[in-house]
Amino acid sequence: MTSLKDRLKAEIAESGPISVADYMLRCLHDPEAGYYATRPALGADGDFITAPLVSQMFGELIGLWAVETWNRMGRPSRFVLAEMGPGDGTLMSDMLRAARLAPAFLAAAELWLVETSAPLRAAQAERLAASPLKPQWASRLIELPQGPLILVANELLDCLPALQFIRTDKGWAERRVGLGADGELAFGLAPSIRPDDLDPQTPLGVVWELSGAQESLGADVGALVRSRGGAALFIDYGRAEREPGDTLQALERHQKVDPLACPGEADLTVWADFPGFLNGARASGAQATPCLPQGEFLRRLGLDQRAEALMRARPDRAQAIAAQRARLAEPDQMGQLFKACVVHGPGLIPPGFEET
Ligand SMILES: C[S@@+](CC[C@H](N)C(=O)[O-])C[C@H]1O[C@@H](n2cnc3c(N)ncnc32)[C@H](O)[C@@H]1O
C-alpha cells in the first residue's frame, strides 16, 4: 500500500501545497494511515502521556467536579455526561469511580463518549467494561441526545488544526506544506492578506496561529450548554492570551520529531488557543470562565488533601504520589502551561471558579 507520505507528495505535485491545517487533518485522521485512525499510542510505552495517565488523582478530582456541577445545576433527574476525545478511557474510568460516592448522580447520568478513532473506541470499551455506567459513542457533538449536559475534554483542543501566518519583508504570508527541490515534503510560504485579528505591527519572521476549528468547537459547545443548561470543562496546554508563536509539534515515543518526516506515524499538535475557543463560546451566547492554570484549578478542587489521603493509605507509595502531585501541579511541570476553563449556561458558577 502506498504510504501517506507518498500519497501526500503525489497530491501536492498534482494540485499544489496544502495548508498546515489540512496537513494536520490528514496526518491525524486519514482513514487508512492517520495517527488517530490507526496507531494512537498513549502512556509511558507510547508516544505521549496525559494527566489522567500521570495519576488517578486527576480523574477523581474531575469526577468530583462533575458531581458538584450537577448539584449546582439543581440535580436534574436525567442528564448527559459526555467526554470528548477520551483517549484510552482512563479519565472517565477514574471520574466514575469517584462518583460512586454520589449514587443519585450516577442514576441520573447517561454516558456518551465523543470519539473519532476506532482503535481508541475499543480501548475505551475495555477500560469502562466494569464501570457503573455503560457508554455509548458519538463521532460528533451534534449527535449527543437532548438534555442538560456535563462535558469534559482533556487534551482535545491541541489536536484541532490551525493555520500559520508569518510577516515577511514582502508582506504577510501563509506557511504551507509543499515539496522541496529534492521532492520531499517541505514548508514554504504563499502570499496572503493579513488575517483580521493579527497585529499589523508584528515583527518580521514571527509566526501566528489561527485555529478556526478550535473557535468553531467553542461555538458548538457554547450553543449546546446555552440551550440545554450545563457546563463543559476543557483542559489543555496552550495560550491564555492571544500571542504569536510556532507551536506545531510532532511526538513519537516521547521525543520531538520533524513534523514532516513521517506523516501519520507521530502525534501532531498545536497549542490550544483558549482566547479563540472562548470567543467562539461567548459569541454563541454561552458564559465562560477565564483560564486557570491547571495547578491552581486542581488545588482548588482538593489535590493536596487527596494526595495526603492516598499517602496515608499507602505509605509505601508516598514518594511516587508526591511526584505525581508535583507533575500535575507544579509550575515548572504541568501546573502552569496546562490550563482549565469552563463554558456554561446562564447563572451557573462552575466549581473551582468561584474566585475568578
Ligand atoms: C491527546 S488524546 C487525549 C486523550 C485523553 N483525553 C487523555 O487525556 O488521556 C486526544 C483524543 O482526542 C480524540 N480526537 C482527536 N480529534 C478528535 C475530534 N475531531 N473529535 C473527537 N475526538 C477527537 C483522539 O482520538 C483522542 O481520543
The ligand as an SDF file (V2000), in Angstrom:
LIG
                    3D

 27 29  0  0  0  0  0  0  0  0999 V2000
   -4.2720   13.6050   23.0510 C   0  0  0  0  0  0  0  0  0  0  0  0
   -5.5760   12.4440   23.1070 S   0  0  0  0  0  0  0  0  0  0  0  0
   -6.2010   12.7890   24.7490 C   0  0  0  0  0  0  0  0  0  0  0  0
   -6.8370   11.5870   25.3560 C   0  0  0  0  0  0  0  0  0  0  0  0
   -7.4370   11.7560   26.7430 C   0  0  0  0  0  0  0  0  0  0  0  0
   -8.3790   12.8400   26.8020 N   0  0  0  0  0  0  0  0  0  0  0  0
   -6.3790   11.9060   27.8010 C   0  0  0  0  0  0  0  0  0  0  0  0
   -6.2950   12.9760   28.3900 O   0  0  0  0  0  0  0  0  0  0  0  0
   -5.6550   10.9390   28.0380 O   0  0  0  0  0  0  0  0  0  0  0  0
   -6.7900   13.1470   22.0150 C   0  0  0  0  0  0  0  0  0  0  0  0
   -8.1190   12.4210   21.9410 C   0  0  0  0  0  0  0  0  0  0  0  0
   -8.9980   13.1820   21.1110 O   0  0  0  0  0  0  0  0  0  0  0  0
   -9.5420   12.3390   20.0860 C   0  0  0  0  0  0  0  0  0  0  0  0
   -9.8460   13.2120   18.9410 N   0  0  0  0  0  0  0  0  0  0  0  0
   -8.9860   13.8140   18.1020 C   0  0  0  0  0  0  0  0  0  0  0  0
   -9.6540   14.5760   17.2170 N   0  0  0  0  0  0  0  0  0  0  0  0
  -10.9760   14.4580   17.5380 C   0  0  0  0  0  0  0  0  0  0  0  0
  -12.1820   15.0190   17.0130 C   0  0  0  0  0  0  0  0  0  0  0  0
  -12.1560   15.8590   15.9760 N   0  0  0  0  0  0  0  0  0  0  0  0
  -13.3630   14.6770   17.5900 N   0  0  0  0  0  0  0  0  0  0  0  0
  -13.4040   13.8360   18.6610 C   0  0  0  0  0  0  0  0  0  0  0  0
  -12.2930   13.2770   19.1960 N   0  0  0  0  0  0  0  0  0  0  0  0
  -11.1020   13.5820   18.6380 C   0  0  0  0  0  0  0  0  0  0  0  0
   -8.4550   11.3240   19.8800 C   0  0  0  0  0  0  0  0  0  0  0  0
   -8.8670   10.1870   19.1780 O   0  0  0  0  0  0  0  0  0  0  0  0
   -8.0710   11.0440   21.3380 C   0  0  0  0  0  0  0  0  0  0  0  0
   -9.0250   10.2430   21.9920 O   0  0  0  0  0  0  0  0  0  0  0  0
  1  2  1  0
  2  3  1  0
  2 10  1  0
  3  4  1  0
  4  5  1  0
  5  6  1  0
  5  7  1  0
  7  8  2  0
  7  9  1  0
 10 11  1  0
 11 12  1  0
 11 26  1  0
 12 13  1  0
 13 14  1  0
 13 24  1  0
 14 15  1  0
 14 23  1  0
 15 16  2  0
 16 17  1  0
 17 18  1  0
 17 23  2  0
 18 19  1  0
 18 20  2  0
 20 21  1  0
 21 22  2  0
 22 23  1  0
 24 25  1  0
 24 26  1  0
 26 27  1  0
M  CHG  2   2   1   9  -1
M  END
$$$$
